[in-house]
Amino acid sequence: MRELSRLSGSHPTQRTSAASVNDKKDEGLLADLPRIDFLYLSEPDMIRAGVTDMPRCIDALEEMFGLLHTGDYRMAGGSNNSHGAIVVFPEDSPFPDMPKPTVDRRFMAMPAYLGGSFRTAGMKWYGSNIANRDKGLPRSILTFVLNDVDTGAPLAMMSANLLSAYRTGAVPGVGARHLARKDSRVVGLVGPGVMARTSLAAFMNECPLIDTVKIKGRGQANLDAFRAWAAQTYPQLAVEVVGTEEEAVRGSDIASFCASVATGDPSIYPTVRREWVKPGAFLSMPAPCNTDEGMIADDIRKVLDFTGMYEAYLEELPAPRHVHVPAVGVRWFDLIEEGRLSRADLQDLGAIVAGDTPGRQNDEEIIILSVGGMAVEDVAWGTMVYRNAVAQGIGVKLNLWEEPALK
């Protein structure tokens, strides 16, 4: 298949496993302690180091899900399962220079440690404002810092928009590997942005018989850009622009909601209705999503990317939590509190990856996956890209100090 690297003009990259370079003390950047050097990886450096290698990204995140299941990880918060720490702004402030709470206006830190063959820690940091698009910028501007877990010293500082985009798409890819029908041919996407592209790349990797994509979007420019990208990257695909969410879902073997929607009013989140969904469909939801009553029935398998993160939301946010976090899995927990679902109705992707819970069991079952995004994903893929960069001599080595002034 063609690499999704065409999205950003990437070149093919040598694949290097995490285990194959683990014995290099994270590539020698800490070998001359107390001197500390670290790598700076710009977006072009990240592309050269393989950040757009979706097959390897899916493999890395599948390994990560196994570590989540066994407990060899840590994230933020008292439960070690928090999505991150967020700074938001008030509607009214006595300080005239304080930013206004426009849509997606926030700053957020997402730290994590991941064990196994990774054994690194890191933090994604981002500022976000949907008004950035009027300035020709992405909604979110992301950086990622990777750290040595023994000393705490930085190993790398990375441009992270592509890192985040590809790890986000790879989670639906892991889901498709275990939960989608392998003979899937039709994909329906709501939202033609980057998330749709990376999700489609992951689906193509796991279900190579896909031959048709239905895409629903709001703006013609974004639809045209998606069609141009798809024609260049996957010329074998028939791309059909549809006008409604129903048309995107109905008849699709795989469907995914990838549209950015303002958080706060679940009634405006894209909604899946049971009557639209064909037997055997796999639904991957990495963006705001709601469901009708039919989609919460017992015959619909409901899978969380990681149960612990949703349980952390129970401690951190007031009910109903779907108002604050638009992931469909958050709605499931709201329904549990209302007595309309039970915890036993929900399954965990890590348990499925580990083989403790079955994956797809027949060609008729309908499965919906909630994708919430986690810092361990950035650590997993960031570690792999960093190690590729060191192995290939990519990036700029920067000096933190020759010797610390404070000891």
DOTORDO-171554 format. One line per 8 residues: number of its first residue (from 1); their letters; for each residue x, y, z of C-alpha. Coordinates in nm, 3 decimals, always signed. Layout:
# DOTORDO-171554
NUM> a> X Y Z | ...
//
This chain:
# DOTORDO-171554
1> mrelsrls> +0.000 +0.000 +0.000 | +0.105 +0.361 -0.039 | +0.229 +0.531 +0.276 | +0.008 +0.798 +0.432 | +0.335 +0.991 +0.435 | +0.206 +1.147 +0.114 | -0.005 +1.359 +0.345 | +0.311 +1.539 +0.450
9> gshptqrt> +0.561 +1.458 +0.180 | +0.740 +1.187 +0.377 | +0.995 +0.941 +0.247 | +1.013 +0.570 +0.325 | +1.201 +0.497 +0.646 | +1.398 +0.207 +0.784 | +1.202 +0.027 +1.055 | +1.377 -0.020 +1.387
17> saasvndk> +1.219 -0.207 +1.677 | +1.226 -0.074 +2.029 | +1.397 -0.387 +2.156 | +1.677 -0.371 +1.899 | +1.814 -0.046 +2.039 | +1.728 -0.080 +2.406 | +2.085 -0.175 +2.497 | +2.228 +0.156 +2.375
25> kdegllad> +2.140 +0.352 +2.690 | +1.894 +0.546 +2.479 | +2.152 +0.597 +2.210 | +2.432 +0.747 +2.414 | +2.300 +1.099 +2.463 | +2.351 +1.053 +2.837 | +2.685 +0.875 +2.809 | +2.893 +1.180 +2.909
33> lpridfly> +2.712 +1.274 +3.228 | +2.707 +1.532 +3.384 | +2.694 +1.679 +3.031 | +2.341 +1.641 +2.894 | +2.252 +1.661 +2.528 | +1.915 +1.594 +2.371 | +1.772 +1.575 +2.019 | +1.551 +1.838 +1.866
41> lsepdmir> +1.330 +1.686 +1.597 | +1.143 +1.929 +1.373 | +0.840 +1.816 +1.175 | +1.055 +1.739 +0.866 | +1.291 +1.544 +1.095 | +0.996 +1.350 +1.236 | +0.881 +1.262 +0.886 | +1.228 +1.141 +0.791
49> agvtdmpr> +1.239 +0.934 +1.111 | +0.918 +0.752 +1.018 | +0.641 +0.920 +1.214 | +0.404 +0.853 +0.921 | +0.479 +0.479 +0.909 | +0.129 +0.362 +0.999 | +0.195 -0.015 +0.998 | +0.474 +0.026 +1.255
57> cidaleem> +0.264 +0.271 +1.454 | -0.018 +0.016 +1.479 | +0.229 -0.250 +1.594 | +0.374 -0.015 +1.858 | +0.031 +0.073 +1.994 | -0.080 -0.288 +1.999 | +0.222 -0.360 +2.220 | +0.125 -0.058 +2.432
65> fgllhtgd> -0.230 -0.189 +2.485 | -0.084 -0.514 +2.614 | +0.122 -0.315 +2.868 | -0.187 -0.122 +2.975 | -0.361 -0.452 +3.042 | -0.076 -0.586 +3.255 | -0.030 -0.253 +3.437 | +0.323 -0.167 +3.316
73> yrmaggsn> +0.250 +0.203 +3.269 | +0.168 +0.524 +3.456 | -0.032 +0.832 +3.357 | -0.126 +1.143 +3.554 | -0.361 +1.177 +3.849 | -0.418 +0.991 +4.172 | -0.536 +0.681 +3.986 | -0.245 +0.698 +3.736
81> nshgaivv> -0.507 +0.692 +3.461 | -0.583 +1.058 +3.395 | -0.603 +1.190 +3.041 | -0.395 +1.490 +3.153 | -0.403 +1.832 +3.318 | -0.588 +2.111 +3.142 | -0.598 +2.490 +3.165 | -0.924 +2.648 +3.050
89> fpedspfp> -1.037 +3.009 +3.060 | -1.342 +3.172 +3.224 | -1.630 +3.340 +3.047 | -1.570 +3.656 +3.251 | -1.238 +3.768 +3.393 | -1.131 +4.089 +3.567 | -0.806 +4.067 +3.369 | -0.853 +4.216 +3.022
97> dmpkptvd> -0.554 +4.033 +2.872 | -0.669 +3.685 +2.977 | -0.763 +3.471 +2.673 | -1.132 +3.428 +2.601 | -1.290 +3.079 +2.615 | -1.344 +3.038 +2.243 | -1.405 +2.687 +2.106 | -1.118 +2.449 +2.191
105> rrfmampa> -0.926 +2.729 +2.366 | -0.709 +2.547 +2.616 | -0.363 +2.438 +2.720 | -0.299 +2.079 +2.823 | -0.017 +1.859 +2.953 | -0.034 +1.482 +2.900 | +0.246 +1.296 +3.086 | +0.302 +0.920 +3.101
113> ylggsfrt> +0.549 +0.640 +3.162 | +0.543 +0.320 +2.955 | +0.735 +0.004 +3.041 | +0.802 -0.309 +2.840 | +1.048 -0.259 +2.556 | +0.981 +0.116 +2.564 | +1.077 +0.204 +2.925 | +1.056 +0.577 +2.869
121> agmkwygs> +0.856 +0.869 +3.001 | +0.728 +1.170 +2.816 | +0.480 +1.452 +2.800 | +0.276 +1.599 +2.518 | +0.208 +1.969 +2.563 | -0.034 +2.162 +2.350 | -0.223 +2.480 +2.305 | -0.546 +2.470 +2.111
129> nianrdkg> -0.787 +2.720 +1.958 | -1.025 +2.646 +1.673 | -0.975 +3.007 +1.557 | -0.623 +2.904 +1.452 | -0.773 +2.780 +1.128 | -0.848 +3.136 +1.027 | -0.473 +3.201 +1.054 | -0.373 +2.904 +0.842
137> lprsiltf> -0.267 +2.705 +1.150 | -0.381 +2.370 +1.288 | -0.641 +2.385 +1.565 | -0.383 +2.237 +1.807 | -0.008 +2.302 +1.808 | +0.175 +2.018 +1.978 | +0.521 +1.941 +2.115 | +0.645 +1.628 +2.290
145> vlndvdtg> +0.933 +1.578 +2.534 | +1.079 +1.230 +2.584 | +1.276 +1.159 +2.903 | +1.524 +0.905 +3.036 | +1.346 +0.724 +3.320 | +1.658 +0.678 +3.533 | +1.789 +1.037 +3.543 | +1.482 +1.227 +3.428
153> aplammsa> +1.697 +1.404 +3.168 | +1.541 +1.493 +2.832 | +1.620 +1.263 +2.542 | +1.432 +1.457 +2.276 | +1.200 +1.745 +2.208 | +0.977 +1.676 +1.912 | +0.731 +1.847 +1.685 | +0.423 +1.644 +1.773
161> nllsayrt> +0.130 +1.725 +1.544 | +0.208 +1.429 +1.319 | +0.304 +1.213 +1.616 | -0.036 +1.276 +1.771 | -0.227 +1.235 +1.444 | -0.072 +0.900 +1.361 | -0.100 +0.751 +1.709 | -0.466 +0.861 +1.708
169> gavpgvga> -0.529 +0.683 +1.378 | -0.337 +0.377 +1.489 | -0.579 +0.308 +1.778 | -0.868 +0.247 +1.533 | -0.616 +0.035 +1.344 | -0.555 -0.184 +1.649 | -0.932 -0.200 +1.690 | -0.980 -0.304 +1.329
177> rhlarkds> -0.708 -0.570 +1.363 | -0.910 -0.743 +1.635 | -1.269 -0.629 +1.580 | -1.338 -0.558 +1.211 | -1.435 -0.815 +0.950 | -1.130 -0.888 +0.736 | -1.347 -0.883 +0.425 | -1.458 -0.524 +0.493
185> rvvglvgp> -1.491 -0.326 +0.173 | -1.681 -0.003 +0.251 | -1.568 +0.265 +0.497 | -1.791 +0.556 +0.599 | -1.624 +0.864 +0.748 | -1.781 +1.172 +0.906 | -1.531 +1.457 +0.893 | -1.268 +1.483 +0.615
193> gvmartsl> -0.975 +1.610 +0.824 | -0.644 +1.463 +0.934 | -0.809 +1.221 +1.178 | -1.009 +1.072 +0.892 | -0.694 +1.031 +0.686 | -0.496 +0.854 +0.955 | -0.792 +0.636 +1.049 | -0.841 +0.538 +0.686
201> aafmnecp> -0.471 +0.457 +0.653 | -0.499 +0.227 +0.954 | -0.814 +0.060 +0.818 | -0.645 +0.007 +0.481 | -0.351 -0.159 +0.653 | -0.571 -0.402 +0.844 | -0.847 -0.461 +0.588 | -0.679 -0.452 +0.245
209> lidtvkik> -0.999 -0.540 +0.056 | -1.145 -0.194 +0.122 | -1.244 -0.045 -0.212 | -1.496 +0.231 -0.129 | -1.493 +0.532 +0.103 | -1.795 +0.747 +0.177 | -1.708 +1.087 +0.322 | -1.932 +1.344 +0.484
217> grgqanld> -1.804 +1.694 +0.555 | -1.924 +2.048 +0.612 | -1.692 +2.250 +0.390 | -1.623 +2.198 +0.021 | -1.257 +2.290 +0.055 | -1.197 +2.015 +0.311 | -1.388 +1.763 +0.104 | -1.187 +1.854 -0.205
225> afrawaaq> -0.862 +1.822 -0.010 | -0.963 +1.479 +0.121 | -1.058 +1.358 -0.227 | -0.731 +1.483 -0.373 | -0.532 +1.314 -0.096 | -0.725 +0.986 -0.134 | -0.678 +0.987 -0.513 | -0.304 +1.027 -0.473
233> typqlave> -0.258 +0.791 -0.178 | -0.513 +0.519 -0.257 | -0.602 +0.550 -0.627 | -0.777 +0.211 -0.611 | -1.049 +0.357 -0.388 | -1.383 +0.489 -0.505 | -1.456 +0.803 -0.302 | -1.819 +0.906 -0.266
241> vvgteeea> -1.917 +1.236 -0.102 | -2.238 +1.200 +0.097 | -2.456 +1.462 +0.260 | -2.559 +1.306 +0.590 | -2.422 +1.097 +0.875 | -2.682 +0.835 +0.790 | -2.545 +0.797 +0.438 | -2.192 +0.764 +0.575
249> vrgsdias> -2.291 +0.486 +0.817 | -2.559 +0.297 +0.628 | -2.413 +0.006 +0.431 | -2.058 +0.060 +0.565 | -1.852 -0.230 +0.698 | -1.644 +0.020 +0.898 | -1.764 +0.363 +1.006 | -1.585 +0.637 +1.198
257> fcasvatg> -1.682 +0.979 +1.329 | -1.378 +1.205 +1.294 | -1.534 +1.553 +1.295 | -1.439 +1.827 +1.540 | -1.746 +1.952 +1.723 | -1.775 +2.205 +2.003 | -1.788 +2.029 +2.341 | -2.072 +2.100 +2.581
265> dpsiyptv> -2.397 +1.998 +2.414 | -2.424 +1.624 +2.342 | -2.735 +1.686 +2.131 | -2.513 +1.833 +1.858 | -2.254 +1.554 +1.866 | -2.276 +1.328 +1.558 | -2.519 +1.047 +1.646 | -2.522 +0.681 +1.541
273> rrewvkpg> -2.867 +0.528 +1.501 | -2.911 +0.154 +1.521 | -3.125 +0.139 +1.206 | -2.832 +0.268 +1.002 | -2.583 +0.002 +1.111 | -2.548 -0.317 +0.910 | -2.481 -0.655 +1.073 | -2.110 -0.713 +1.123
281> aflsmpap> -2.013 -0.345 +1.120 | -1.719 -0.211 +1.319 | -1.763 +0.147 +1.442 | -1.456 +0.341 +1.553 | -1.522 +0.671 +1.730 | -1.214 +0.889 +1.796 | -1.414 +1.216 +1.794 | -1.739 +1.346 +1.947
289> cntdegmi> -2.011 +1.084 +1.925 | -2.358 +1.013 +2.057 | -2.585 +0.712 +2.006 | -2.955 +0.641 +2.002 | -3.127 +0.392 +2.231 | -3.082 +0.105 +1.986 | -2.703 +0.137 +1.998 | -2.695 +0.077 +2.374
297> addirkvl> -2.879 -0.254 +2.346 | -2.722 -0.576 +2.475 | -2.644 -0.707 +2.125 | -2.407 -0.416 +2.053 | -2.054 -0.486 +2.179 | -1.917 -0.176 +2.350 | -1.538 -0.155 +2.372 | -1.328 +0.109 +2.549
305> dftgmyea> -0.976 +0.187 +2.440 | -0.880 +0.185 +2.811 | -1.127 +0.143 +3.092 | -0.904 +0.306 +3.354 | -0.912 +0.646 +3.183 | -1.293 +0.652 +3.180 | -1.299 +0.551 +3.546 | -1.065 +0.845 +3.617
313> yleelpap> -1.320 +1.079 +3.458 | -1.570 +0.958 +3.720 | -1.346 +1.105 +3.989 | -1.243 +1.418 +3.803 | -1.561 +1.550 +3.642 | -1.917 +1.624 +3.753 | -2.203 +1.426 +3.603 | -2.318 +1.409 +3.333
321> rhvhvpav> -1.964 +1.377 +3.201 | -2.050 +1.350 +2.831 | -2.106 +1.725 +2.846 | -1.737 +1.772 +2.930 | -1.575 +1.486 +2.735 | -1.754 +1.397 +2.409 | -1.622 +1.040 +2.372 | -1.898 +0.783 +2.337
329> gvrwfdli> -1.741 +0.577 +2.617 | -1.803 +0.865 +2.857 | -2.172 +0.849 +2.767 | -2.170 +0.478 +2.851 | -2.048 +0.560 +3.201 | -2.319 +0.825 +3.233 | -2.571 +0.555 +3.140 | -2.422 +0.324 +3.403
337> eegrlsra> -2.481 +0.591 +3.667 | -2.840 +0.624 +3.541 | -2.888 +0.249 +3.578 | -2.933 +0.189 +3.205 | -2.607 +0.001 +3.150 | -2.382 -0.205 +3.375 | -2.003 -0.222 +3.390 | -2.029 -0.576 +3.261
345> dlqdlgai> -2.164 -0.434 +2.933 | -1.826 -0.270 +2.860 | -1.511 -0.442 +2.736 | -1.150 -0.327 +2.722 | -0.932 -0.321 +2.409 | -0.619 -0.412 +2.608 | -0.790 -0.727 +2.736 | -0.882 -0.812 +2.377
353> vagdtpgr> -0.525 -0.753 +2.255 | -0.394 -0.972 +2.541 | -0.637 -1.251 +2.454 | -0.821 -1.236 +2.786 | -1.138 -1.113 +2.610 | -1.231 -1.244 +2.265 | -1.205 -1.024 +1.960 | -1.464 -1.048 +1.685
361> qndeeiii> -1.651 -1.374 +1.735 | -1.870 -1.389 +1.423 | -1.952 -1.200 +1.105 | -2.281 -1.061 +1.236 | -2.191 -0.887 +1.562 | -2.183 -0.508 +1.570 | -1.891 -0.360 +1.765 | -1.836 +0.004 +1.861
369> lsvggmav> -1.500 +0.127 +1.993 | -1.463 +0.445 +2.198 | -1.127 +0.616 +2.135 | -1.039 +0.877 +2.396 | -0.667 +0.941 +2.342 | -0.396 +0.876 +2.601 | -0.050 +1.005 +2.680 | +0.094 +0.651 +2.674
377> edvawgtm> +0.020 +0.644 +2.301 | +0.246 +0.945 +2.244 | +0.517 +0.785 +2.458 | +0.495 +0.457 +2.264 | +0.515 +0.607 +1.917 | +0.743 +0.893 +2.020 | +0.994 +0.643 +2.159 | +0.997 +0.445 +1.836
385> vyrnavaq> +1.039 +0.756 +1.621 | +1.315 +0.887 +1.849 | +1.505 +0.561 +1.828 | +1.472 +0.561 +1.450 | +1.605 +0.917 +1.443 | +1.911 +0.826 +1.650 | +1.980 +0.515 +1.444 | +1.966 +0.719 +1.122
393> gigvklnl> +2.144 +1.033 +1.245 | +1.835 +1.253 +1.210 | +1.777 +1.569 +1.414 | +1.980 +1.839 +1.582 | +2.168 +1.763 +1.902 | +2.122 +2.041 +2.155 | +2.306 +2.090 +2.481 | +2.120 +2.135 +2.809
401> weepalk> +2.444 +2.192 +2.999 | +2.808 +2.094 +2.996 | +2.788 +2.073 +3.372 | +2.495 +2.177 +3.591 | +2.533 +2.512 +3.766 | +2.324 +2.382 +4.055 | +2.425 +2.053 +4.217
//
